Every structure is written in structure tokens, then in C-alpha cells.
Amino acid sequence: MPSFVISYGVNKGAHYCSGRTNWSGHGEAISSCDEDTEGRFWVSNDEYASQVAFCPYCGKKAPTQPEQGN
């Protein structure tokens, strides 16, 4: 079962969750969710990052929602 931890991010008071999922021999698709200085949430696996509307670990809504693109 995946586990996660909620703590403060790089920005004082910013949202940060991380987790570890154990999949036999495969890398993690997502290992953390971090809030930037503009209130956007980004999920990352330390190689790629994507902006999200909600934290996939705890369900918190991002203060700044992603723009709907083309």
C-alpha cells in the first residue's frame, strides 16, 4: 500500500506531499506534489513535472487552478 507524508515545502507554509509506491522493478510515475510561489501544485517523479488541480496524496485543492489549454 502506498504511503505519504505531508510537510512544508520550499516556500514557507507551502503544501508538500510525497509518497513511495512499490511496483516490481518499475519507476514511480509520481513521487511528490509541491506548491510553487504562485499557488500551483506540481506532481513530479524527479524527472518530469505536471501541474495538477488537486494533490493526488491528500486531495487538497490547489489555490491556483491549471489553465485549460488547447
Secondary structure, 3 states (H helix, E strand, C coil): CCEEEEEECCCCCCEEEEEECCCCCCCCCCCEEEECCCCCEEEECCCCEEEECECCCCCCECCCCCCCCC
